[in-house]
């Protein structure tokens, strides 16, 4: 007599690993994109998809290589996302979200990729840049959610206090990141992902929009810290890592506010912001399981 396969084990480990790899690659692409922004590296590779006309790879310089590596990893996102969609279709009977979420992740990655190409070829305005960033963030969140569903199919989403706190942090942080691009001046670090520093950069404005954006980011920051504190009694290594990144983000932001920015400080401010958003998203998903 054969026994039915349990729902929990209905998705093979290989598919779960594929979803995890896809989510990690999308997150890495977003982090590299923030590095490109903080180091002004995009202009150092003036052609697309190769770095220069008639040459695929950069010459020996840091900035072109940062931009080129970002492009290579961004291109790989499509391959992993397509594979995830196919895997989701195969196991759609377990949960239809195993198809829907990878498709959302793929579409978001493609939209972000197109905006990236447009940035190099023709340039994009601040509104388009905001939707470029939003598409990448949605792609990241969708793929991480697909991973958790594949890991524990049909687990109910529980709206406990920690889940609500985490979701609030994610929403306000995403709103802050979205509008930061629109209120930032060309020479301001505000345009890159990072926590609010409450210091107006070169060309930032208009004032009302800048204040609203900084306020949204500030609320998101406070909620993210409160969420981390609420989870501390049941913390994992990921929560500890998030706490370390929060400290780095705050210290770097203070240093930039007081002494100004450079490529190193800009990167230390932008990359942790991406990882904190990712870890807050995933911690919220874990909290929702009870």
C-alpha positions, 0 to 999 in steps of 0.5 A: 500500500502506497502512502500519499505524499504529504503537502509539506514535502510535495515540492522537491528540495531541488525546486526549493533551492532553485527558488532560493537561488533566484531570490538571492540573485535578484537581491544581489542585483538590487544590491549591486544596482545600489552600489552602481548608484552610490559610486556613479559607475553607470556612466563608466560603461557608456555602451550596452550590453557591452561596456564600450563600442567594439569591446564587451568587458571594461578596461582595468578600472573599478567603476566600469567593472562594478557596472559590468558585473551588475549587468552580468548578474542582472542578465542571469536573473532572467534565466533563473526566473524562467527556470523558476516559472517552469518549476512553478508550472510543474508543481502548480497543483500544490499552490498556484502562487508557485506559478504566480509569484515567479512570473511576477518576479520575472516580469519585475526583473525584465522591467528593471532590465529594460529601464537599465538598458534605457538608462545607458542608451538614452537616459531616463527621468526620475519617475521612470527611475522610481518605477525601475527601482520599484520593479526590482523590489517587487521582484525580490519580494515575490521571489522570496515569498515563492521560496517560503511557499515552496518550503512550506506549502499552504502554510497559512499567513497569520496576521500577528502583531509581529507580522503587522509591524514587519509589513508596516516597516516594509511598506514605509521603507519601499515608499521612502525608496520609491520617492527618494529618486524623485526628490533627489538632486543629481549630486545627492546620495538621496537618489540611491537606496539608503535610510533617511539622513535628514540632510538636504543634498545638492539639488534635493527638492522640492522641499515639501516632497523631500520632507514627505520622503524623509518622513516616510523613510524615517517611519520605516526605519523606526518600524524596522527597528521596532520589528527587530526588537519584537523578534529578538526573543525568537531571533535567528542568525538572520535577525542578528545580521540585520541588527549589525546592518542597522548599526552600520546603516545608522553610523554610516548615515551619521558620518555622511551627514556630518562629513559628506559622502565618498564612494566607500561611504556611499556604498556602505550606506546603500548596500545595507539598506537593500539587505535590511529591506530584504531581511525585514521582508523575509523575517515578516514572512517567517513571522506570518507562519506563527 
